[in-house]
Amino acid sequence: MLRRQKNKRIRLGDNLEVKAVLIDPGLDIMIRRLNDTSQKQKKEYTTPDGQKHSYEISLSLDPKVVITRANGEKVAEGVMPFG
């Protein structure tokens, strides 16, 4: 991971790791794993003795991120879970 120093530019071929982080500065907390509790997804699993069980989980709210060059050209886009 490249940590950007003040007045240092990212050069061609450098790796840059980007993570989405949501912070509440008033409470001084970082918010992780945002879920939409109004939407559920059903999951199933089988125990070693063959019994099937199911449960529901809330769907994750993952933001769509678009990375562009300074000239506006889109380099990449996709979903980035909060981390």
Sequence and secondary structure as in RCSB ss.txt:
>XXXX:A:sequence
MLRRQKNKRIRLGDNLEVKAVLIDPGLDIMIRRLNDTSQKQKKEYTTPDGQKHSYEISLSLDPKVVITRANGEKV
AEGVMPFG
>XXXX:A:secstr
     TT    TT      B EEETTTTEEE   EEEEEEEEEEEE TTS EEEEEEEEE   EEEEE TTS EE
EEEE  B 
